[in-house]
Amino acid sequence: DVLVSIAQLATLGVEGVSHLTNGPRDVNTLFKKGLNEGVNITVDDNVVYVDLYVVLKRDVNVLETSHQIQNHVARAISEMVGMEIGRINIHVEDINYREA
């Protein structure tokens, strides 16, 4: 729960992120915490693996914004809980054209 909250706050703090959206569901992830909030976190041998499902604002550079999200989330998790980051995947689910 703490890692999900850290990832959410760090992601939403990046300029160009509109909001997080629900991640994909299957039988294995039906009751997993965080997917309803756009975050899927797996911890294996104290290494954190993150999948983020985001909606970006229009007129942003998708690649640059994705890199900023990765950097913010990695730094936040490393500094706040001291865990190593294995991978942070950004899934751009949509672009919000109503929001600049």
VMD Tcl script that builds the backbone (N, CA, C; Angstrom):
set m [mol new atoms 300]
animate dup $m
set s [atomselect $m all]
$s set {name element resname resid chain x y z} {
  {N N ASP 1 A 0.822 -1.193 0.000}
  {CA C ASP 1 A 0.000 0.000 0.000}
  {C C ASP 1 A 0.866 1.258 0.000}
  {N N VAL 2 A 1.955 1.245 0.757}
  {CA C VAL 2 A 2.841 2.403 0.822}
  {C C VAL 2 A 3.507 2.627 -0.529}
  {N N LEU 3 A 3.984 1.574 -1.163}
  {CA C LEU 3 A 4.638 1.707 -2.464}
  {C C LEU 3 A 3.664 2.210 -3.522}
  {N N VAL 4 A 2.418 1.743 -3.469}
  {CA C VAL 4 A 1.392 2.207 -4.417}
  {C C VAL 4 A 1.169 3.704 -4.244}
  {N N SER 5 A 1.036 4.156 -3.000}
  {CA C SER 5 A 0.816 5.582 -2.731}
  {C C SER 5 A 1.990 6.431 -3.188}
  {N N ILE 6 A 3.214 5.968 -2.923}
  {CA C ILE 6 A 4.408 6.702 -3.347}
  {C C ILE 6 A 4.436 6.824 -4.867}
  {N N ALA 7 A 4.170 5.717 -5.558}
  {CA C ALA 7 A 4.189 5.726 -7.018}
  {C C ALA 7 A 3.107 6.650 -7.578}
  {N N GLN 8 A 1.924 6.620 -6.977}
  {CA C GLN 8 A 0.838 7.492 -7.435}
  {C C GLN 8 A 1.206 8.960 -7.287}
  {N N LEU 9 A 1.653 9.336 -6.106}
  {CA C LEU 9 A 1.982 10.740 -5.851}
  {C C LEU 9 A 3.126 11.228 -6.728}
  {N N ALA 10 A 4.142 10.389 -6.902}
  {CA C ALA 10 A 5.278 10.775 -7.741}
  {C C ALA 10 A 4.847 10.937 -9.195}
  {N N THR 11 A 3.981 10.055 -9.669}
  {CA C THR 11 A 3.496 10.124 -11.052}
  {C C THR 11 A 2.659 11.373 -11.268}
  {N N LEU 12 A 1.738 11.634 -10.367}
  {CA C LEU 12 A 0.854 12.787 -10.507}
  {C C LEU 12 A 1.603 14.113 -10.356}
  {N N GLY 13 A 2.804 14.065 -9.770}
  {CA C GLY 13 A 3.615 15.255 -9.619}
  {C C GLY 13 A 4.374 15.659 -10.871}
  {N N VAL 14 A 4.317 14.828 -11.894}
  {CA C VAL 14 A 5.019 15.117 -13.150}
  {C C VAL 14 A 4.130 15.981 -14.037}
  {N N GLU 15 A 4.695 17.072 -14.529}
  {CA C GLU 15 A 3.974 17.959 -15.445}
  {C C GLU 15 A 3.611 17.173 -16.700}
  {N N GLY 16 A 2.367 17.276 -17.124}
  {CA C GLY 16 A 1.923 16.579 -18.327}
  {C C GLY 16 A 1.091 15.347 -18.038}
  {N N VAL 17 A 1.053 14.889 -16.791}
  {CA C VAL 17 A 0.224 13.740 -16.421}
  {C C VAL 17 A -1.159 14.253 -16.037}
  {N N SER 18 A -2.170 13.750 -16.722}
  {CA C SER 18 A -3.550 14.132 -16.410}
  {C C SER 18 A -4.045 13.336 -15.199}
  {N N HIS 19 A -3.980 12.013 -15.301}
  {CA C HIS 19 A -4.383 11.153 -14.195}
  {C C HIS 19 A -3.945 9.714 -14.476}
  {N N LEU 20 A -4.085 8.876 -13.464}
  {CA C LEU 20 A -3.827 7.443 -13.601}
  {C C LEU 20 A -5.153 6.770 -13.940}
  {N N THR 21 A -5.084 5.651 -14.621}
  {CA C THR 21 A -6.295 4.932 -15.001}
  {C C THR 21 A -6.152 3.463 -14.626}
  {N N ASN 22 A -7.262 2.759 -14.589}
  {CA C ASN 22 A -7.245 1.341 -14.209}
  {C C ASN 22 A -6.333 0.537 -15.114}
  {N N GLY 23 A -5.582 -0.369 -14.500}
  {CA C GLY 23 A -4.743 -1.279 -15.258}
  {C C GLY 23 A -5.556 -2.453 -15.751}
  {N N PRO 24 A -5.008 -3.255 -16.637}
  {CA C PRO 24 A -5.729 -4.424 -17.155}
  {C C PRO 24 A -5.947 -5.454 -16.058}
  {N N ARG 25 A -7.023 -6.191 -16.158}
  {CA C ARG 25 A -7.371 -7.199 -15.153}
  {C C ARG 25 A -7.396 -8.585 -15.779}
  {N N ASP 26 A -6.895 -9.547 -15.037}
  {CA C ASP 26 A -7.090 -10.953 -15.371}
  {C C ASP 26 A -7.266 -11.699 -14.056}
  {N N VAL 27 A -7.438 -12.983 -14.116}
  {CA C VAL 27 A -7.706 -13.772 -12.909}
  {C C VAL 27 A -6.578 -13.637 -11.889}
  {N N ASN 28 A -5.340 -13.555 -12.347}
  {CA C ASN 28 A -4.199 -13.483 -11.433}
  {C C ASN 28 A -4.096 -12.151 -10.708}
  {N N THR 29 A -4.690 -11.092 -11.267}
  {CA C THR 29 A -4.567 -9.764 -10.671}
  {C C THR 29 A -5.896 -9.226 -10.159}
  {N N LEU 30 A -6.900 -10.058 -10.088}
  {CA C LEU 30 A -8.246 -9.612 -9.739}
  {C C LEU 30 A -8.305 -8.885 -8.407}
  {N N PHE 31 A -7.593 -9.378 -7.405}
  {CA C PHE 31 A -7.658 -8.785 -6.072}
  {C C PHE 31 A -6.383 -8.043 -5.683}
  {N N LYS 32 A -5.540 -7.768 -6.644}
  {CA C LYS 32 A -4.267 -7.113 -6.361}
  {C C LYS 32 A -4.481 -5.627 -6.078}
  {N N LYS 33 A -3.893 -5.140 -4.999}
  {CA C LYS 33 A -4.004 -3.741 -4.597}
  {C C LYS 33 A -3.289 -2.850 -5.595}
  {N N GLY 34 A -3.894 -1.717 -5.918}
  {CA C GLY 34 A -3.231 -0.719 -6.737}
  {C C GLY 34 A -3.690 -0.659 -8.175}
  {N N LEU 35 A -4.142 -1.771 -8.738}
  {CA C LEU 35 A -4.515 -1.744 -10.148}
  {C C LEU 35 A -5.714 -0.843 -10.403}
  {N N ASN 36 A -6.607 -0.724 -9.432}
  {CA C ASN 36 A -7.725 0.215 -9.593}
  {C C ASN 36 A -7.236 1.645 -9.601}
  {N N GLU 37 A -6.063 1.881 -9.056}
  {CA C GLU 37 A -5.502 3.221 -9.012}
  {C C GLU 37 A -4.456 3.456 -10.103}
  {N N GLY 38 A -4.302 2.537 -11.039}
  {CA C GLY 38 A -3.362 2.722 -12.134}
  {C C GLY 38 A -1.937 2.302 -11.839}
  {N N VAL 39 A -1.743 1.534 -10.762}
  {CA C VAL 39 A -0.395 1.131 -10.356}
  {C C VAL 39 A -0.381 -0.374 -10.119}
  {N N ASN 40 A 0.619 -1.050 -10.675}
  {CA C ASN 40 A 0.843 -2.462 -10.392}
  {C C ASN 40 A 2.287 -2.603 -9.918}
  {N N ILE 41 A 2.450 -3.038 -8.667}
  {CA C ILE 41 A 3.790 -3.162 -8.093}
  {C C ILE 41 A 4.039 -4.606 -7.698}
  {N N THR 42 A 5.212 -5.080 -8.075}
  {CA C THR 42 A 5.671 -6.409 -7.682}
  {C C THR 42 A 7.014 -6.244 -6.993}
  {N N VAL 43 A 7.200 -6.932 -5.880}
  {CA C VAL 43 A 8.476 -6.895 -5.169}
  {C C VAL 43 A 9.044 -8.308 -5.173}
  {N N ASP 44 A 10.273 -8.432 -5.667}
  {CA C ASP 44 A 10.942 -9.724 -5.739}
  {C C ASP 44 A 12.359 -9.557 -5.203}
  {N N ASP 45 A 12.679 -10.208 -4.091}
  {CA C ASP 45 A 13.995 -10.109 -3.449}
  {C C ASP 45 A 14.392 -8.658 -3.177}
  {N N ASN 46 A 13.453 -7.891 -2.627}
  {CA C ASN 46 A 13.652 -6.486 -2.257}
  {C C ASN 46 A 13.918 -5.567 -3.460}
  {N N VAL 47 A 13.552 -6.027 -4.656}
  {CA C VAL 47 A 13.648 -5.220 -5.875}
  {C C VAL 47 A 12.221 -4.920 -6.328}
  {N N VAL 48 A 11.949 -3.641 -6.617}
  {CA C VAL 48 A 10.606 -3.193 -6.957}
  {C C VAL 48 A 10.446 -3.097 -8.472}
  {N N TYR 49 A 9.363 -3.678 -8.974}
  {CA C TYR 49 A 8.993 -3.608 -10.382}
  {C C TYR 49 A 7.640 -2.907 -10.454}
  {N N VAL 50 A 7.556 -1.859 -11.282}
  {CA C VAL 50 A 6.366 -1.016 -11.306}
  {C C VAL 50 A 5.806 -0.926 -12.725}
  {N N ASP 51 A 4.479 -1.048 -12.833}
  {CA C ASP 51 A 3.759 -0.750 -14.064}
  {C C ASP 51 A 2.781 0.364 -13.738}
  {N N LEU 52 A 2.836 1.448 -14.515}
  {CA C LEU 52 A 1.960 2.599 -14.308}
  {C C LEU 52 A 1.098 2.797 -15.550}
  {N N TYR 53 A -0.193 3.009 -15.338}
  {CA C TYR 53 A -1.155 3.200 -16.418}
  {C C TYR 53 A -1.634 4.642 -16.354}
  {N N VAL 54 A -1.169 5.455 -17.305}
  {CA C VAL 54 A -1.387 6.901 -17.225}
  {C C VAL 54 A -2.178 7.433 -18.416}
  {N N VAL 55 A -2.832 8.556 -18.160}
  {CA C VAL 55 A -3.439 9.371 -19.204}
  {C C VAL 55 A -2.678 10.691 -19.176}
  {N N LEU 56 A -2.156 11.091 -20.332}
  {CA C LEU 56 A -1.359 12.308 -20.414}
  {C C LEU 56 A -2.190 13.466 -20.947}
  {N N LYS 57 A -1.731 14.669 -20.647}
  {CA C LYS 57 A -2.364 15.870 -21.189}
  {C C LYS 57 A -1.953 16.018 -22.645}
  {N N ARG 58 A -2.769 16.748 -23.389}
  {CA C ARG 58 A -2.435 16.968 -24.797}
  {C C ARG 58 A -1.206 17.871 -24.910}
  {N N ASP 59 A -0.581 17.817 -26.050}
  {CA C ASP 59 A 0.566 18.664 -26.384}
  {C C ASP 59 A 1.784 18.429 -25.502}
  {N N VAL 60 A 1.939 17.229 -24.950}
  {CA C VAL 60 A 3.161 16.914 -24.209}
  {C C VAL 60 A 3.973 15.924 -25.031}
  {N N ASN 61 A 5.264 15.939 -24.816}
  {CA C ASN 61 A 6.147 14.973 -25.447}
  {C C ASN 61 A 6.019 13.669 -24.659}
  {N N VAL 62 A 5.443 12.651 -25.281}
  {CA C VAL 62 A 5.143 11.400 -24.588}
  {C C VAL 62 A 6.412 10.734 -24.076}
  {N N LEU 63 A 7.451 10.683 -24.887}
  {CA C LEU 63 A 8.700 10.041 -24.483}
  {C C LEU 63 A 9.347 10.776 -23.312}
  {N N GLU 64 A 9.433 12.091 -23.419}
  {CA C GLU 64 A 10.044 12.885 -22.356}
  {C C GLU 64 A 9.238 12.785 -21.048}
  {N N THR 65 A 7.929 12.869 -21.159}
  {CA C THR 65 A 7.075 12.764 -19.972}
  {C C THR 65 A 7.198 11.385 -19.332}
  {N N SER 66 A 7.262 10.350 -20.142}
  {CA C SER 66 A 7.429 8.980 -19.619}
  {C C SER 66 A 8.752 8.839 -18.874}
  {N N HIS 67 A 9.815 9.411 -19.418}
  {CA C HIS 67 A 11.124 9.367 -18.741}
  {C C HIS 67 A 11.084 10.124 -17.423}
  {N N GLN 68 A 10.383 11.266 -17.405}
  {CA C GLN 68 A 10.259 12.027 -16.165}
  {C C GLN 68 A 9.491 11.228 -15.109}
  {N N ILE 69 A 8.442 10.542 -15.534}
  {CA C ILE 69 A 7.686 9.704 -14.599}
  {C C ILE 69 A 8.596 8.626 -14.024}
  {N N GLN 70 A 9.346 7.946 -14.887}
  {CA C GLN 70 A 10.255 6.895 -14.418}
  {C C GLN 70 A 11.249 7.443 -13.410}
  {N N ASN 71 A 11.839 8.591 -13.703}
  {CA C ASN 71 A 12.828 9.180 -12.804}
  {C C ASN 71 A 12.208 9.591 -11.470}
  {N N HIS 72 A 11.044 10.228 -11.506}
  {CA C HIS 72 A 10.386 10.675 -10.267}
  {C C HIS 72 A 9.998 9.484 -9.383}
  {N N VAL 73 A 9.418 8.464 -9.988}
  {CA C VAL 73 A 8.973 7.300 -9.218}
  {C C VAL 73 A 10.177 6.543 -8.654}
  {N N ALA 74 A 11.203 6.344 -9.460}
  {CA C ALA 74 A 12.389 5.629 -8.995}
  {C C ALA 74 A 13.045 6.366 -7.830}
  {N N ARG 75 A 13.191 7.674 -7.967}
  {CA C ARG 75 A 13.808 8.469 -6.902}
  {C C ARG 75 A 12.958 8.438 -5.630}
  {N N ALA 76 A 11.650 8.580 -5.776}
  {CA C ALA 76 A 10.763 8.594 -4.610}
  {C C ALA 76 A 10.813 7.277 -3.851}
  {N N ILE 77 A 10.742 6.169 -4.560}
  {CA C ILE 77 A 10.773 4.862 -3.892}
  {C C ILE 77 A 12.133 4.628 -3.250}
  {N N SER 78 A 13.205 4.947 -3.959}
  {CA C SER 78 A 14.557 4.748 -3.416}
  {C C SER 78 A 14.786 5.576 -2.159}
  {N N GLU 79 A 14.375 6.857 -2.203}
  {CA C GLU 79 A 14.622 7.748 -1.073}
  {C C GLU 79 A 13.703 7.466 0.114}
  {N N MET 80 A 12.441 7.141 -0.157}
  {CA C MET 80 A 11.481 6.993 0.945}
  {C C MET 80 A 11.534 5.637 1.632}
  {N N VAL 81 A 11.767 4.581 0.873}
  {CA C VAL 81 A 11.780 3.246 1.494}
  {C C VAL 81 A 13.101 2.509 1.306}
  {N N GLY 82 A 14.016 3.078 0.535}
  {CA C GLY 82 A 15.339 2.490 0.393}
  {C C GLY 82 A 15.391 1.184 -0.374}
  {N N MET 83 A 14.399 0.956 -1.232}
  {CA C MET 83 A 14.384 -0.284 -2.014}
  {C C MET 83 A 14.966 -0.038 -3.396}
  {N N GLU 84 A 15.544 -1.081 -3.966}
  {CA C GLU 84 A 16.130 -1.017 -5.296}
  {C C GLU 84 A 15.031 -1.112 -6.350}
  {N N ILE 85 A 15.204 -0.389 -7.451}
  {CA C ILE 85 A 14.238 -0.389 -8.546}
  {C C ILE 85 A 14.728 -1.334 -9.634}
  {N N GLY 86 A 13.875 -2.263 -10.016}
  {CA C GLY 86 A 14.210 -3.185 -11.092}
  {C C GLY 86 A 13.794 -2.636 -12.445}
  {N N ARG 87 A 12.528 -2.159 -12.493}
  {CA C ARG 87 A 12.001 -1.687 -13.775}
  {C C ARG 87 A 10.753 -0.853 -13.493}
  {N N ILE 88 A 10.560 0.197 -14.291}
  {CA C ILE 88 A 9.345 1.001 -14.228}
  {C C ILE 88 A 8.813 1.117 -15.654}
  {N N ASN 89 A 7.689 0.471 -15.899}
  {CA C ASN 89 A 7.057 0.507 -17.217}
  {C C ASN 89 A 5.923 1.523 -17.208}
  {N N ILE 90 A 5.904 2.366 -18.227}
  {CA C ILE 90 A 4.856 3.373 -18.373}
  {C C ILE 90 A 3.936 2.922 -19.510}
  {N N HIS 91 A 2.655 2.798 -19.209}
  {CA C HIS 91 A 1.651 2.438 -20.208}
  {C C HIS 91 A 0.774 3.671 -20.431}
  {N N VAL 92 A 0.952 4.313 -21.582}
  {CA C VAL 92 A 0.137 5.484 -21.899}
  {C C VAL 92 A -1.172 4.954 -22.468}
  {N N GLU 93 A -2.224 5.051 -21.670}
  {CA C GLU 93 A -3.521 4.493 -22.035}
  {C C GLU 93 A -4.356 5.450 -22.884}
  {N N ASP 94 A -4.115 6.747 -22.751}
  {CA C ASP 94 A -4.912 7.719 -23.484}
  {C C ASP 94 A -4.270 9.102 -23.378}
  {N N ILE 95 A -4.769 10.012 -24.206}
  {CA C ILE 95 A -4.396 11.417 -24.148}
  {C C ILE 95 A -5.666 12.203 -23.832}
  {N N ASN 96 A -5.597 13.091 -22.844}
  {CA C ASN 96 A -6.749 13.898 -22.458}
  {C C ASN 96 A -6.712 15.187 -23.284}
  {N N TYR 97 A -7.529 15.258 -24.313}
  {CA C TYR 97 A -7.525 16.415 -25.205}
  {C C TYR 97 A -8.306 17.589 -24.627}
  {N N ARG 98 A -9.084 17.373 -23.585}
  {CA C ARG 98 A -9.843 18.449 -22.950}
  {C C ARG 98 A -8.984 19.269 -22.011}
  {N N GLU 99 A -7.841 18.730 -21.615}
  {CA C GLU 99 A -6.982 19.379 -20.627}
  {C C GLU 99 A -5.666 19.767 -21.279}
  {N N ALA 100 A -5.247 20.997 -21.075}
  {CA C ALA 100 A -3.985 21.463 -21.673}
  {C C ALA 100 A -2.809 21.036 -20.844}
}
mol reanalyze $m
mol bondsrecalc $m
mol representation Tube
mol addrep $m
